[in-house]
Amino acid sequence: MLWAIQDLMKPALSVIDLIPDVHRTPALAALRKALQDGRFGAVRLSRDEQDLAFYDGRVALVSPIGARVLKALYDAGRIKLKKPPQRSLPKLEAYIATEAAFLQAAQQIIAQDEAKRDRISMIVKDPASATPDEISPLLIEKVIAAQLGYGALGRVEIAGITCHRELVEGGAVQGEGNSVDVAQPSGGGRVLCWWIDPAGQRQGDPE
C-alpha cells in the first residue's frame, strides 16, 4: 500500500477504541480475520476494497472501509465487550461516514502513482525525453539497469545531462568508465547516483 494512502488511515486500535468498553486485542483479531476473508455477514468487500481497508504493518491501520466491517462485527455481537453493547456508536459511525472522501483521495493518489510509473517507463525507453527536474537517483538506477544491466556502474545521458552510478569504496571510485556489474558493495562501500544540474550544482545521493 502506498504510504500516502496510509496517511489517510487511522491506527487500528484508536478506531477500535471508538467502541466503548471494548476488549481491544480480541476485537483487532476479529477485524483482521474478517478483512482477510473479505466478507462478514452481509458485508462483501471487493479486492480493491480489501487492499484499502487495512494495513497490517508495525502499527496496524484501518480505513473507513475497515471501520464499516468493524461496525458489522459489533452489530453481530462478535466484538467482546466489558459491558452490555450500546444502541449506537456515533464516533465510529462518524469515521465510517468519511468512506466516500477516503476513496476519492485514495483513487487520486493511485492515479498519480500510476501516471508517475508510466512517465518513468517512458523516460527509461527514451532518456532524452526527460526534463532536468525529472532526474532522480531512482530514475538513474532504472536507466542504468535498462542500458547497462541490473547492478551496473557507469554513466548515462538523461535529459542531455550526464548521470553517474558509482561505487565509492575505501576512497576509490568505480564506475566512471565502462559498466561494472556489482552484486554487493563490500567493506562499507556505498553506491551513489548523482548528476550536475544546469546551475552547476551536484545533485543526487549525498557523498
Secondary structure as GFF3:
##gff-version 3
##sequence-region A 1 207
A	DSSP	alpha_helix	3	6	.	.	.	ID=ss1
A	DSSP	beta_strand	10	11	.	.	.	ID=ss2
A	DSSP	alpha_helix	12	16	.	.	.	ID=ss3
A	DSSP	alpha_helix	24	37	.	.	.	ID=ss4
A	DSSP	beta_strand	39	40	.	.	.	ID=ss5
A	DSSP	beta_strand	43	44	.	.	.	ID=ss6
A	DSSP	alpha_helix	47	53	.	.	.	ID=ss7
A	DSSP	beta_strand	54	55	.	.	.	ID=ss8
A	DSSP	beta_strand	61	62	.	.	.	ID=ss9
A	DSSP	alpha_helix	64	75	.	.	.	ID=ss10
A	DSSP	alpha_helix	90	96	.	.	.	ID=ss11
A	DSSP	alpha_helix	99	125	.	.	.	ID=ss12
A	DSSP	three_ten_helix	127	129	.	.	.	ID=ss13
A	DSSP	three_ten_helix	132	134	.	.	.	ID=ss14
A	DSSP	alpha_helix	137	148	.	.	.	ID=ss15
A	DSSP	beta_strand	152	158	.	.	.	ID=ss16
A	DSSP	beta_strand	161	169	.	.	.	ID=ss17
A	DSSP	beta_strand	172	174	.	.	.	ID=ss18
A	DSSP	beta_strand	180	181	.	.	.	ID=ss19
A	DSSP	beta_strand	190	196	.	.	.	ID=ss20
A	DSSP	beta_strand	202	204	.	.	.	ID=ss21
###
